[in-house]
Amino acid sequence: MNLQSIHILGGQSTVSTDPNTVLVTILGSCVSACIYDPVASVGGMNHFILPTGGLLETADREMRYGDVALRVLVDDLCRCGAERRRLEAKLYGGRMRAFGGPRIGARNAAFAKRFLLSEGIRLVEESLGDDLARWVTFHPTTGRTWMRATADVEAPVSAATPTRWAS
């Protein structure tokens, strides 16, 4: 199997039904939601920078905000055959000590969790907060993720969280 990687940058969102696609992102204080429907075999990932404000932005910048990025991701999944009642989510990011102030990561994480709760989307995995940078790979048709987290550069290499695949 020859996998195609799509890198998701801040302010982007992608949905896929292709079993040969994986979605990849790198996070600090930003948050990424990996949401999928295990029955329809469709999933998607976003990467947002700030929790709210997207409704006030121009169309080319609104996806940088969780209030727009999460809504668009869920709507796009449903357009591709997902059913809201079956959606499952995994959240990553929200680094505590990162660019953007001491609380931006926590605010991003809290917003994402509130959004999922209000939409009735089950949160099945999270790696939020702490002082970690995260590399996340998501297989959208199966919902499997791979995450590698590392502490600040000054930390010894052994402080890195081991890589893992999650189901």
URSUL-V442943 format. One record per residue. N is the residue number from 1. RES is the residue in three letters. OMEGA is omega in whole degrees, -180 to 180 (* if undefined). Layout:
n,res,omega
N,RES,OMEGA
N,RES,OMEGA
//
This chain:
n,res,omega
1,MET,-179
2,ASN,-177
3,LEU,175
4,GLN,178
5,SER,174
6,ILE,-179
7,HIS,-179
8,ILE,180
9,LEU,177
10,GLY,-179
11,GLY,-180
12,GLN,179
13,SER,179
14,THR,176
15,VAL,180
16,SER,171
17,THR,-177
18,ASP,-180
19,PRO,179
20,ASN,-179
21,THR,169
22,VAL,-179
23,LEU,-172
24,VAL,174
25,THR,176
26,ILE,-172
27,LEU,168
28,GLY,178
29,SER,177
30,CYS,177
31,VAL,175
32,SER,173
33,ALA,173
34,CYS,-176
35,ILE,-177
36,TYR,174
37,ASP,-176
38,PRO,179
39,VAL,-178
40,ALA,-179
41,SER,177
42,VAL,179
43,GLY,180
44,GLY,-179
45,MET,170
46,ASN,-180
47,HIS,-179
48,PHE,-170
49,ILE,-178
50,LEU,-174
51,PRO,-176
52,THR,179
53,GLY,-176
54,GLY,-180
55,LEU,180
56,LEU,-176
57,GLU,172
58,THR,-175
59,ALA,-178
60,ASP,-179
61,ARG,-172
62,GLU,-179
63,MET,176
64,ARG,-173
65,TYR,-178
66,GLY,-178
67,ASP,177
68,VAL,-175
69,ALA,-180
70,LEU,179
71,ARG,-180
72,VAL,-180
73,LEU,-180
74,VAL,179
75,ASP,179
76,ASP,178
77,LEU,-180
78,CYS,176
79,ARG,-180
80,CYS,174
81,GLY,178
82,ALA,173
83,GLU,-177
84,ARG,-176
85,ARG,-179
86,ARG,-175
87,LEU,175
88,GLU,-175
89,ALA,172
90,LYS,-179
91,LEU,-180
92,TYR,174
93,GLY,179
94,GLY,-180
95,ARG,-174
96,MET,-178
97,ARG,-178
98,ALA,178
99,PHE,178
100,GLY,178
101,GLY,-173
102,PRO,-174
103,ARG,-174
104,ILE,178
105,GLY,179
106,ALA,179
107,ARG,177
108,ASN,-179
109,ALA,-179
110,ALA,179
111,PHE,-178
112,ALA,180
113,LYS,178
114,ARG,179
115,PHE,-179
116,LEU,179
117,LEU,-178
118,SER,180
119,GLU,-179
120,GLY,180
121,ILE,-176
122,ARG,175
123,LEU,-175
124,VAL,179
125,GLU,175
126,GLU,170
127,SER,-173
128,LEU,174
129,GLY,-174
130,ASP,179
131,ASP,-175
132,LEU,166
133,ALA,-175
134,ARG,172
135,TRP,-175
136,VAL,173
137,THR,-175
138,PHE,175
139,HIS,-168
140,PRO,-178
141,THR,178
142,THR,-177
143,GLY,180
144,ARG,178
145,THR,172
146,TRP,-179
147,MET,173
148,ARG,179
149,ALA,178
150,THR,177
151,ALA,179
152,ASP,-178
153,VAL,-178
154,GLU,-179
155,ALA,177
156,PRO,-178
157,VAL,-179
158,SER,-180
159,ALA,-180
160,ALA,175
161,THR,180
162,PRO,178
163,THR,-179
164,ARG,170
165,TRP,176
166,ALA,178
167,SER,*
//
